[in-house]
Amino acid sequence: MKFHPALALLLAAVLPAMAAAKDYYVHFGTYSKAPSKGIYRSHFDTDTGVLTPAELAIEAKDPSFIALHPNGKVLYAVDESLDSKKTPGANGIAAYSIDAKTGALKLINQQSFEGSGPCHVSVDRDGHCVFIANYNTGSIAALPLDKDGRIGPVSSFVQHTGSSANRARQSSPHAHSIYTTPDNRFVLSADLGADKVFIYRFDAATGKLTSNEPAFATLPPGSGPRHLVFSPNSKFVYVISEMLCTVTTFSYDAAKGALSPVDSISTLPPGETKPANGSCAEIAIHPNGKFLYASTRGHNSITVYSLDAATGKLTFIDNKPSGGKTPRHFALDPTGAWLIAEHQDSSDVTVFRVDAATGKLTPTGAPVPVPSVVASVFVPVP
């Protein structure tokens, strides 16, 4: 049978798209406040945007924030209720293997560390270490990982220092997040209490963190930096500030690990002031690098910005109701076609279709119930 050249061209165009279209499990971290019992999971279809009803993946205590190992086979979760001073030696972080057929979780091991109120967890780019940020005590920790994802004892612990303008919330440091840089050479930790992003050199072989020079970047007094994200070209870092409801752009010097402020923009629509209960939460960049998203609690919305790859500056595009109460977290699916917004106080998740040309969001249907939901990760279905 003769193979027509036009058919060959058609298949060449279609087959890669088919291969790229995957199904995912979505795992949700929650506060284990009744009726929540731990970590939940749903199935997500990237063709239709359908998120199935959530099912319990494993019981756990306050697994608020979760992170995925680069191999996609191990999930990490902190116990945000942990206070090592009240319960010395308590296990504040757990590693779980992910069942490839069902998405169910099985405990690999747990590990203790010094600190209180662990609120954020991440894994370095190559899977050498898992990192923890402790909100209550304003400290961070690094713990080495075995090849199977098992967590070892703490390899590095750092106590932040500092305070800032808002004495009610910033009388002491409050580490709120921790991330490795794209080249895996540095670690950045946003501290709400100190109004700083601390910078550390990272030795992946030993799991050690040492203070960089410069040791930090400073935000305006009363900002309350919470989370951050790197631009796809690694030239800029965007920091969302919980208290002032702003996104601050920093240029990033990869050789020195240094941050320099560029610009700042409100997370609210132009002309609107922050509501009394307004506070920012999550930040993310679209896989195409053209759009940035930021959520504001109280205002219960997600703002869309265009991103200038050359200057790093953001321009307001749209502000969309998030579809529930208290958008503590949201995530873009790996294809960039969808965004899911998790609402802590209405205990549900809203799915939005993302317009690839404009970045704007369109809700796709009724929210999916997930009790006391805090965070999510997409896990590829083999």
BAKOL-924520 format. One record per atom (N, C-alpha, C): x negated, y, z. Coordinates in steps of 0.2 Angstrom, whole numbers, padded with zeros to 4 digits, always signed. Example, Ala and Ser with C-alpha at 12.3 -4.5 7.8 and 13.67 -1.06 7.14 Angstrom:
<pts>
-0066-0028+0039
-0062-0022+0039
-0066-0016+0039
-0064-0011+0035
-0068-0005+0036
-0064+0000+0039
</pts>
This chain:
<pts>
-0004-0006+0000
+0000+0000+0000
-0004+0006+0000
-0003+0011-0004
-0007+0017-0005
-0005+0022+0001
-0010+0024+0004
-0010+0029+0010
-0010+0036+0007
-0005+0040+0007
-0005+0047+0004
-0009+0052+0009
-0013+0056+0006
-0017+0061+0009
-0013+0065+0014
-0007+0067+0011
-0003+0072+0015
-0001+0068+0022
+0001+0062+0022
+0003+0058+0028
-0003+0058+0032
-0009+0057+0030
-0015+0057+0034
-0016+0064+0038
-0015+0069+0034
-0015+0076+0037
-0010+0076+0043
-0004+0074+0041
+0001+0074+0046
+0000+0071+0053
-0003+0064+0052
-0005+0060+0057
-0010+0064+0061
-0015+0067+0058
-0021+0070+0061
-0018+0075+0066
-0013+0079+0064
-0010+0084+0067
-0006+0082+0073
-0002+0076+0072
+0003+0074+0077
+0000+0070+0082
-0005+0065+0080
-0007+0060+0085
-0011+0064+0091
-0015+0069+0090
-0018+0072+0096
-0013+0075+0101
-0008+0078+0098
-0002+0081+0102
+0001+0075+0106
+0002+0069+0103
+0006+0064+0106
+0001+0061+0112
-0005+0061+0111
-0010+0058+0116
-0010+0063+0122
-0010+0070+0120
-0010+0075+0126
-0004+0075+0130
+0002+0073+0127
+0008+0073+0131
+0008+0067+0136
+0008+0069+0142
+0007+0064+0147
+0013+0064+0152
+0014+0059+0156
+0019+0059+0161
+0014+0060+0168
+0017+0063+0173
+0013+0064+0179
+0017+0062+0185
+0014+0060+0190
+0017+0060+0197
+0016+0067+0200
+0020+0070+0203
+0019+0076+0207
+0020+0074+0214
+0014+0075+0218
+0014+0074+0225
+0015+0081+0229
+0019+0080+0234
+0021+0086+0238
+0019+0086+0245
+0015+0091+0247
+0013+0091+0255
+0019+0095+0258
+0021+0093+0264
+0026+0096+0268
+0024+0097+0275
+0028+0101+0278
+0028+0101+0286
+0033+0095+0288
+0031+0091+0293
+0035+0085+0295
+0040+0088+0300
+0044+0092+0298
+0050+0095+0301
+0056+0091+0299
+0060+0088+0303
+0066+0084+0301
+0070+0088+0295
+0072+0085+0290
+0071+0078+0288
+0064+0075+0285
+0060+0080+0284
+0053+0078+0281
+0049+0073+0285
+0046+0068+0282
+0042+0063+0285
+0035+0063+0283
+0033+0067+0278
+0026+0066+0276
+0025+0069+0269
+0022+0065+0265
+0020+0067+0258
+0025+0064+0254
+0028+0067+0249
+0033+0065+0244
+0030+0065+0237
+0034+0061+0233
+0032+0061+0226
+0038+0061+0221
+0037+0064+0215
+0042+0063+0210
+0038+0062+0204
+0042+0060+0199
+0039+0059+0192
+0041+0065+0188
+0036+0067+0184
+0037+0073+0179
+0036+0071+0172
+0041+0073+0168
+0040+0072+0161
+0038+0078+0157
+0032+0078+0154
+0030+0085+0151
+0034+0086+0145
+0037+0081+0142
+0041+0082+0136
+0047+0086+0137
+0051+0084+0143
+0057+0087+0144
+0057+0092+0150
+0052+0092+0154
+0052+0096+0160
+0056+0093+0166
+0058+0087+0165
+0063+0084+0170
+0058+0081+0176
+0060+0084+0182
+0057+0081+0188
+0062+0077+0192
+0060+0071+0194
+0064+0066+0197
+0065+0068+0204
+0071+0065+0207
+0072+0066+0215
+0065+0064+0218
+0064+0068+0224
+0058+0066+0227
+0059+0060+0232
+0054+0056+0232
+0054+0050+0237
+0048+0050+0241
+0048+0047+0247
+0043+0047+0252
+0037+0043+0249
+0031+0046+0249
+0025+0042+0246
+0022+0039+0252
+0021+0042+0258
+0019+0040+0264
+0020+0044+0270
+0021+0041+0276
+0023+0045+0282
+0016+0048+0284
+0017+0055+0286
+0011+0058+0289
+0013+0064+0293
+0009+0067+0297
+0011+0072+0301
+0008+0079+0298
+0013+0083+0297
+0011+0090+0294
+0006+0090+0289
+0007+0086+0284
+0002+0086+0278
+0003+0092+0273
+0002+0098+0276
+0004+0104+0273
+0001+0105+0266
-0006+0105+0266
-0009+0106+0260
-0013+0099+0257
-0013+0098+0251
-0015+0092+0248
-0020+0094+0242
-0025+0089+0241
-0029+0090+0235
-0031+0083+0232
-0032+0084+0226
-0034+0078+0222
-0041+0077+0220
-0044+0071+0221
-0050+0069+0219
-0051+0070+0212
-0057+0072+0209
-0058+0073+0202
-0056+0066+0198
-0057+0060+0201
-0055+0054+0198
-0048+0053+0197
-0044+0057+0200
-0037+0056+0200
-0034+0050+0204
-0038+0047+0208
-0036+0041+0211
-0035+0042+0219
-0037+0047+0221
-0037+0048+0229
-0034+0055+0230
-0030+0055+0235
-0027+0061+0237
-0029+0063+0245
-0030+0069+0246
-0032+0071+0253
-0027+0076+0256
-0026+0075+0262
-0021+0079+0265
-0024+0081+0272
-0022+0088+0274
-0024+0090+0281
-0018+0089+0286
-0019+0088+0292
-0014+0089+0297
-0014+0096+0300
-0010+0100+0298
-0010+0107+0300
-0009+0108+0307
-0006+0103+0311
-0005+0104+0318
-0011+0102+0322
-0016+0100+0319
-0022+0098+0323
-0025+0104+0326
-0027+0103+0333
-0031+0108+0337
-0036+0104+0340
-0042+0104+0338
-0048+0100+0340
-0049+0102+0348
-0048+0108+0350
-0049+0110+0357
-0045+0106+0361
-0038+0106+0359
-0033+0102+0364
-0034+0095+0363
-0036+0092+0357
-0036+0085+0356
-0043+0084+0353
-0049+0084+0357
-0055+0082+0354
-0055+0076+0350
-0058+0076+0344
-0059+0069+0341
-0053+0067+0337
-0048+0072+0337
-0042+0070+0333
-0043+0070+0325
-0040+0066+0322
-0041+0065+0315
-0037+0070+0311
-0040+0075+0308
-0036+0081+0305
-0036+0081+0297
-0039+0076+0294
-0039+0075+0287
-0039+0068+0285
-0035+0066+0280
-0034+0059+0278
-0035+0058+0271
-0038+0052+0269
-0039+0051+0262
-0034+0045+0260
-0030+0046+0254
-0025+0041+0252
-0027+0038+0245
-0027+0032+0244
-0027+0029+0237
-0020+0030+0234
-0020+0031+0227
-0014+0032+0224
-0012+0026+0220
-0006+0023+0221
-0004+0017+0217
-0003+0020+0210
-0006+0017+0205
-0006+0019+0198
+0001+0018+0195
+0004+0012+0197
+0011+0010+0195
+0017+0014+0198
+0016+0016+0204
+0022+0019+0208
+0021+0026+0210
+0014+0028+0211
+0013+0034+0214
+0013+0034+0222
+0014+0028+0225
+0014+0028+0232
+0007+0028+0235
+0007+0030+0241
+0000+0031+0244
-0002+0026+0249
-0008+0025+0250
-0010+0020+0255
-0016+0023+0258
-0016+0023+0265
-0022+0026+0269
-0028+0023+0268
-0033+0027+0266
-0040+0024+0265
-0044+0025+0272
-0044+0031+0274
-0047+0033+0281
-0045+0040+0283
-0046+0041+0289
-0045+0048+0292
-0052+0050+0295
-0053+0057+0296
-0059+0059+0299
-0057+0065+0303
-0061+0066+0309
-0061+0072+0313
-0065+0077+0311
-0064+0083+0313
-0068+0089+0312
-0066+0094+0318
-0071+0099+0319
-0070+0104+0323
-0066+0110+0320
-0061+0112+0324
-0056+0118+0321
-0049+0117+0323
-0045+0122+0321
-0038+0122+0323
-0034+0125+0317
-0029+0122+0316
-0024+0124+0311
-0027+0124+0304
-0029+0118+0301
-0032+0117+0295
-0026+0118+0290
-0027+0123+0285
-0022+0126+0281
-0023+0125+0273
-0030+0123+0272
-0031+0122+0265
-0037+0117+0264
-0036+0113+0259
-0041+0108+0257
-0043+0108+0250
-0049+0106+0248
-0051+0106+0241
-0057+0101+0241
-0058+0099+0234
-0063+0094+0233
-0068+0097+0228
-0075+0096+0229
-0079+0099+0224
-0078+0096+0217
-0081+0100+0212
-0080+0098+0205
-0082+0091+0203
-0087+0088+0207
-0090+0081+0205
-0088+0076+0210
-0084+0078+0215
-0081+0073+0220
-0086+0071+0226
-0091+0075+0227
-0096+0074+0232
-0093+0075+0239
-0089+0081+0240
-0087+0083+0247
-0080+0085+0246
-0076+0085+0252
-0070+0088+0253
-0071+0094+0258
-0068+0099+0257
-0068+0105+0261
-0062+0107+0264
-0062+0110+0270
-0057+0112+0274
-0057+0119+0277
-0052+0123+0277
-0052+0130+0280
-0047+0129+0286
-0049+0132+0291
-0045+0132+0298
-0043+0139+0299
-0036+0140+0299
-0033+0146+0299
-0034+0149+0307
-0032+0145+0311
-0032+0147+0318
-0039+0149+0321
-0044+0145+0320
-0050+0146+0322
-0055+0150+0318
-0053+0151+0311
-0057+0155+0307
-0063+0151+0305
-0063+0145+0304
-0069+0141+0302
-0068+0137+0296
-0074+0134+0293
-0073+0130+0288
-0078+0124+0289
-0076+0118+0285
-0080+0112+0286
-0081+0109+0279
-0086+0105+0278
-0088+0101+0273
-0089+0094+0275
-0085+0089+0272
-0086+0082+0274
-0088+0078+0267
-0093+0074+0267
-0095+0070+0262
-0090+0064+0260
-0090+0063+0253
-0086+0057+0251
-0090+0052+0248
-0088+0045+0250
-0091+0040+0246
-0088+0039+0239
-0091+0034+0236
-0089+0033+0229
-0081+0031+0228
-0079+0028+0233
-0072+0026+0233
-0067+0032+0236
-0070+0037+0238
-0066+0043+0240
-0065+0043+0248
-0068+0038+0251
-0068+0038+0259
-0072+0044+0261
-0069+0047+0267
-0072+0053+0270
-0077+0051+0275
-0083+0054+0275
-0088+0053+0280
-0087+0059+0285
-0091+0058+0291
-0092+0063+0296
-0094+0070+0293
-0092+0075+0297
-0094+0082+0295
-0101+0083+0293
-0102+0086+0287
-0109+0087+0285
-0111+0094+0286
-0106+0099+0286
-0107+0106+0287
-0101+0109+0291
-0103+0113+0296
-0097+0117+0299
-0100+0124+0300
-0095+0129+0298
-0097+0136+0299
-0091+0140+0302
-0093+0144+0307
-0088+0148+0311
-0088+0155+0308
-0083+0157+0305
-0083+0164+0302
-0082+0169+0308
-0084+0175+0307
-0084+0181+0312
-0081+0187+0308
-0078+0191+0312
-0075+0197+0309
-0068+0199+0311
-0066+0205+0310
-0059+0207+0311
-0057+0212+0306
-0051+0215+0306
-0050+0220+0302
-0044+0225+0305
-0041+0229+0300
-0037+0234+0302
-0030+0232+0306
-0027+0227+0304
-0021+0225+0307
-0022+0221+0313
-0022+0224+0319
-0024+0221+0325
-0019+0215+0327
-0013+0215+0325
-0008+0210+0326
-0010+0203+0323
-0013+0204+0317
-0014+0198+0313
-0022+0197+0311
-0026+0202+0312
-0033+0202+0310
-0038+0204+0316
-0036+0202+0322
-0041+0203+0328
-0046+0198+0328
-0046+0193+0324
-0051+0188+0323
-0051+0184+0316
-0056+0181+0314
-0056+0178+0307
-0050+0172+0307
-0048+0172+0301
-0043+0167+0299
-0044+0164+0292
-0049+0159+0292
-0050+0156+0285
-0044+0153+0282
-0042+0155+0276
-0036+0153+0273
-0037+0149+0267
-0043+0148+0264
-0044+0144+0258
-0051+0143+0257
-0053+0138+0253
-0060+0136+0252
-0060+0133+0245
-0065+0135+0241
-0066+0132+0234
-0073+0132+0232
-0075+0127+0227
-0081+0128+0224
-0081+0132+0218
-0087+0135+0216
-0087+0138+0210
-0087+0133+0204
-0086+0136+0198
-0086+0131+0192
-0092+0127+0191
-0098+0130+0193
-0104+0126+0192
-0106+0122+0198
-0102+0122+0203
-0102+0118+0209
-0108+0120+0213
-0111+0126+0212
-0117+0129+0216
-0115+0133+0222
-0109+0135+0222
-0107+0140+0228
-0100+0138+0230
-0099+0140+0236
-0092+0139+0239
-0089+0146+0241
-0083+0147+0240
-0080+0154+0242
-0074+0152+0247
-0074+0156+0252
-0069+0155+0257
-0065+0162+0258
-0059+0162+0257
-0055+0169+0258
-0053+0169+0265
-0054+0174+0269
-0053+0174+0276
-0048+0180+0277
-0042+0179+0279
-0036+0184+0280
-0038+0188+0286
-0041+0186+0291
-0042+0190+0297
-0048+0195+0296
-0053+0193+0292
-0059+0197+0291
-0059+0201+0285
-0054+0200+0281
-0053+0204+0274
-0059+0203+0270
-0062+0197+0270
-0068+0195+0266
-0067+0189+0262
-0071+0188+0257
-0072+0182+0254
-0079+0180+0255
-0080+0175+0260
-0087+0173+0262
-0089+0168+0256
-0096+0169+0255
-0099+0165+0250
-0105+0161+0252
-0105+0155+0250
-0110+0150+0253
-0113+0146+0247
-0120+0145+0248
-0123+0140+0243
-0121+0133+0245
-0120+0129+0240
-0118+0122+0242
-0123+0117+0239
-0125+0113+0243
-0130+0107+0241
-0126+0101+0241
-0124+0099+0235
-0119+0093+0234
-0123+0087+0236
-0129+0086+0236
-0133+0080+0238
-0132+0079+0246
-0132+0084+0249
-0132+0084+0257
-0125+0086+0260
-0121+0089+0256
-0115+0092+0259
-0116+0098+0263
-0122+0101+0262
-0123+0107+0267
-0121+0114+0264
-0118+0118+0268
-0117+0125+0266
-0121+0130+0270
-0124+0134+0266
-0128+0139+0269
-0126+0146+0266
-0127+0151+0271
-0124+0158+0269
-0128+0161+0263
-0125+0164+0258
-0128+0166+0252
-0130+0174+0254
-0134+0176+0249
-0135+0183+0249
-0133+0186+0242
-0128+0190+0242
-0124+0193+0247
-0119+0187+0250
-0118+0188+0257
-0114+0183+0261
-0107+0184+0260
-0104+0189+0257
-0097+0190+0257
-0095+0196+0252
-0089+0196+0250
-0086+0202+0247
-0081+0204+0251
-0080+0211+0251
-0075+0214+0256
-0069+0217+0252
-0063+0216+0255
-0057+0218+0252
-0054+0224+0256
-0050+0229+0254
-0047+0234+0257
-0045+0232+0264
-0045+0236+0269
-0043+0235+0276
-0035+0233+0276
-0034+0228+0279
-0027+0226+0280
-0024+0222+0274
-0029+0220+0269
-0027+0216+0263
-0024+0209+0265
-0028+0205+0269
-0027+0198+0271
-0027+0193+0265
-0034+0193+0262
-0035+0188+0257
-0033+0181+0259
-0029+0178+0254
-0027+0171+0255
-0029+0166+0251
-0028+0166+0244
-0030+0161+0239
-0034+0165+0234
-0038+0161+0230
-0041+0164+0224
-0041+0159+0218
-0043+0162+0212
-0044+0157+0206
-0049+0161+0202
-0053+0156+0198
-0058+0159+0193
-0054+0159+0186
-0057+0164+0182
-0055+0164+0175
-0058+0159+0172
-0055+0156+0166
-0058+0151+0162
-0065+0152+0160
-0067+0158+0159
-0073+0160+0156
-0078+0160+0162
-0076+0160+0168
-0080+0160+0175
-0083+0167+0176
-0081+0172+0172
-0083+0179+0173
-0080+0183+0179
-0074+0180+0181
-0070+0184+0185
-0066+0180+0191
-0065+0183+0196
-0062+0179+0202
-0056+0184+0204
-0050+0181+0205
-0044+0184+0206
-0042+0182+0213
-0041+0187+0218
-0039+0185+0225
-0033+0188+0226
-0028+0184+0229
-0021+0186+0231
-0022+0188+0238
-0019+0194+0240
-0019+0196+0247
-0012+0195+0250
-0012+0191+0255
-0005+0190+0258
-0002+0196+0261
-0005+0200+0264
-0002+0206+0268
-0001+0212+0264
-0005+0214+0259
-0004+0220+0255
+0000+0218+0249
+0001+0212+0247
+0004+0209+0241
+0001+0212+0235
-0006+0211+0234
-0010+0213+0229
-0014+0207+0226
-0016+0208+0220
-0021+0204+0217
-0027+0208+0215
-0033+0206+0218
-0039+0210+0217
-0043+0206+0212
-0046+0209+0207
-0050+0206+0202
-0057+0208+0204
-0062+0203+0204
-0069+0203+0205
-0072+0201+0199
-0078+0204+0197
-0082+0201+0192
-0087+0196+0196
-0089+0191+0193
-0093+0186+0196
-0099+0185+0193
-0105+0185+0197
-0112+0184+0194
-0113+0177+0196
-0113+0172+0191
-0114+0165+0193
-0121+0164+0195
-0126+0168+0193
-0133+0167+0195
-0134+0168+0202
-0131+0173+0205
-0132+0176+0212
-0126+0173+0216
-0121+0171+0213
-0115+0170+0217
-0112+0176+0220
-0112+0182+0217
-0110+0188+0219
-0103+0190+0216
-0099+0194+0220
-0093+0196+0218
-0093+0204+0218
-0091+0207+0213
-0090+0215+0213
-0083+0217+0211
-0080+0221+0215
-0073+0223+0214
-0072+0226+0207
-0067+0225+0203
-0065+0228+0197
-0059+0232+0197
-0053+0229+0200
-0047+0232+0199
-0042+0228+0204
-0036+0232+0206
-0031+0229+0210
-0025+0230+0207
-0020+0226+0208
-0013+0227+0206
-0008+0224+0210
-0002+0227+0211
+0003+0224+0215
+0006+0218+0212
+0009+0214+0217
+0012+0208+0215
+0020+0209+0214
+0022+0215+0215
+0029+0217+0214
+0030+0221+0207
+0036+0221+0205
+0037+0225+0199
+0035+0233+0200
+0033+0236+0194
+0031+0243+0195
+0037+0247+0198
+0034+0251+0203
+0039+0256+0207
+0042+0253+0213
+0042+0246+0214
+0045+0243+0220
+0040+0243+0225
+0042+0244+0231
+0038+0243+0237
+0039+0236+0241
+0034+0234+0245
+0034+0228+0248
+0040+0228+0253
+0044+0222+0253
+0049+0222+0258
+0046+0220+0265
+0050+0221+0270
+0047+0221+0277
+0045+0214+0278
+0048+0209+0275
+0046+0202+0276
+0042+0199+0270
+0039+0204+0266
+0036+0202+0260
+0028+0200+0261
+0026+0194+0259
+0020+0192+0259
+0018+0187+0254
+0012+0188+0251
+0010+0184+0245
+0008+0177+0247
+0008+0172+0242
+0006+0165+0244
+0001+0162+0239
+0003+0161+0233
-0001+0157+0228
-0003+0161+0222
-0008+0159+0218
-0010+0162+0212
-0013+0157+0208
-0012+0157+0201
-0014+0152+0196
-0015+0156+0189
-0019+0153+0185
-0020+0155+0178
-0018+0150+0174
-0015+0152+0168
-0012+0147+0163
-0018+0144+0160
-0017+0137+0158
-0023+0134+0155
-0026+0138+0148
-0022+0142+0145
-0024+0145+0139
-0028+0151+0141
-0028+0153+0147
-0032+0159+0150
-0029+0166+0149
-0023+0166+0146
-0020+0172+0144
-0016+0175+0149
-0014+0171+0154
-0009+0174+0159
-0011+0171+0166
-0009+0176+0171
-0010+0174+0178
-0003+0175+0181
-0002+0171+0186
+0004+0171+0190
+0003+0171+0197
+0007+0175+0201
+0007+0176+0208
+0014+0176+0211
+0014+0173+0217
+0021+0172+0221
+0021+0177+0227
+0027+0179+0228
+0028+0184+0234
+0034+0181+0238
+0032+0179+0244
+0038+0177+0249
+0042+0183+0251
+0048+0182+0253
+0052+0188+0255
+0055+0191+0249
+0051+0193+0244
+0054+0195+0238
+0056+0189+0234
+0053+0183+0236
+0055+0177+0233
+0055+0177+0225
+0049+0179+0223
+0048+0180+0215
+0041+0177+0213
+0040+0177+0207
+0034+0175+0204
+0033+0180+0198
+0027+0184+0199
+0025+0189+0194
+0020+0186+0189
+0021+0188+0182
+0017+0186+0177
+0013+0192+0174
+0007+0191+0173
+0002+0196+0171
-0001+0193+0164
-0003+0198+0160
-0008+0196+0155
-0015+0197+0157
-0019+0194+0155
-0026+0194+0157
-0031+0196+0152
-0035+0201+0153
-0040+0203+0148
-0046+0199+0149
-0048+0195+0144
-0054+0190+0145
-0060+0194+0146
-0061+0200+0142
-0067+0204+0142
-0068+0208+0148
-0062+0211+0151
-0063+0216+0156
-0061+0213+0163
-0057+0208+0162
-0054+0204+0168
-0048+0208+0171
-0046+0213+0168
-0040+0217+0171
-0033+0214+0169
-0029+0215+0174
-0022+0212+0173
-0017+0217+0171
-0012+0215+0167
-0007+0220+0165
+0000+0216+0167
+0004+0220+0170
+0011+0217+0172
+0015+0215+0166
+0018+0209+0166
+0022+0207+0160
+0029+0206+0163
+0030+0203+0168
+0037+0201+0171
+0037+0199+0178
+0043+0199+0181
+0044+0197+0188
+0050+0193+0188
+0050+0187+0190
+0055+0182+0190
+0057+0179+0196
+0064+0179+0198
+0066+0176+0205
+0063+0169+0204
+0060+0166+0210
+0057+0160+0210
+0062+0154+0210
+0069+0156+0212
+0074+0150+0212
+0075+0147+0219
+0072+0150+0224
+0073+0148+0231
+0070+0152+0236
+0070+0150+0242
+0068+0154+0247
+0061+0153+0250
+0056+0157+0250
+0049+0157+0252
+0045+0153+0247
+0043+0155+0241
+0039+0151+0237
+0032+0151+0240
+0031+0146+0244
+0024+0145+0247
+0019+0143+0242
+0021+0140+0237
+0016+0137+0232
+0019+0136+0226
+0016+0136+0220
+0018+0134+0214
+0012+0131+0210
+0014+0128+0205
+0008+0125+0201
+0010+0124+0193
+0006+0125+0189
+0007+0124+0182
+0005+0117+0180
+0009+0114+0176
+0007+0107+0174
+0001+0107+0169
-0003+0102+0169
-0009+0102+0165
-0008+0104+0158
-0002+0103+0155
-0001+0105+0148
+0001+0113+0147
+0002+0116+0153
+0004+0123+0152
+0011+0125+0150
+0015+0119+0149
+0022+0121+0146
+0027+0122+0152
+0025+0120+0158
+0029+0121+0164
+0026+0123+0170
+0030+0126+0174
+0028+0129+0181
+0033+0126+0186
+0031+0123+0191
+0035+0121+0197
+0034+0126+0203
+0039+0128+0206
+0039+0133+0212
+0042+0129+0218
+0038+0129+0223
+0040+0125+0229
+0042+0130+0234
+0048+0129+0237
+0051+0134+0242
+0051+0131+0249
+0047+0133+0254
+0047+0130+0260
+0053+0131+0264
+0057+0137+0264
+0063+0138+0268
+0069+0135+0265
+0069+0135+0258
+0075+0132+0255
+0074+0124+0254
+0068+0122+0255
+0067+0115+0254
+0069+0112+0247
+0066+0116+0242
+0067+0113+0235
+0062+0116+0231
+0062+0113+0225
+0057+0114+0219
+0061+0116+0213
+0059+0122+0210
+0062+0124+0204
+0057+0123+0198
+0060+0121+0192
+0055+0120+0187
+0057+0125+0182
+0051+0128+0179
+0052+0134+0174
+0048+0131+0168
+0051+0133+0162
+0048+0133+0156
+0044+0139+0155
+0037+0138+0152
+0033+0143+0151
+0032+0145+0144
+0034+0151+0142
+0033+0153+0135
+0026+0154+0133
+0023+0150+0129
+0016+0150+0128
+0013+0157+0124
+0018+0160+0121
+0016+0166+0118
+0017+0172+0122
+0021+0172+0127
+0022+0178+0131
+0020+0177+0139
+0020+0171+0141
+0019+0169+0148
+0025+0169+0152
+0031+0171+0149
+0037+0172+0153
+0040+0165+0155
+0043+0166+0161
+0046+0160+0164
+0054+0159+0163
+0056+0153+0161
+0063+0152+0161
+0065+0146+0165
+0070+0147+0170
+0072+0141+0174
+0075+0136+0170
+0074+0129+0171
+0077+0124+0167
+0083+0121+0170
+0085+0122+0176
+0090+0118+0179
+0091+0119+0187
+0095+0115+0190
+0096+0115+0197
+0089+0113+0201
+0087+0116+0206
+0082+0114+0210
+0082+0107+0213
+0076+0104+0213
+0075+0097+0216
+0074+0098+0223
+0078+0094+0228
+0077+0095+0235
+0070+0091+0237
+0066+0095+0241
+0060+0092+0244
+0059+0095+0251
+0060+0092+0256
+0061+0095+0263
+0054+0098+0265
+0055+0105+0267
+0049+0109+0270
+0043+0108+0266
+0044+0109+0259
+0039+0108+0255
+0034+0114+0255
+0027+0112+0255
+0022+0117+0255
+0017+0118+0249
+0016+0112+0246
+0011+0112+0241
+0012+0106+0236
+0008+0106+0231
+0009+0101+0226
+0003+0100+0222
+0002+0093+0219
-0003+0092+0214
+0000+0087+0209
-0002+0088+0203
+0000+0084+0197
-0006+0078+0197
-0003+0072+0196
-0007+0066+0196
-0006+0062+0189
-0010+0061+0185
-0009+0058+0179
-0006+0051+0180
-0001+0049+0176
+0001+0042+0176
-0003+0038+0171
-0007+0033+0172
-0011+0030+0168
-0007+0027+0162
</pts>
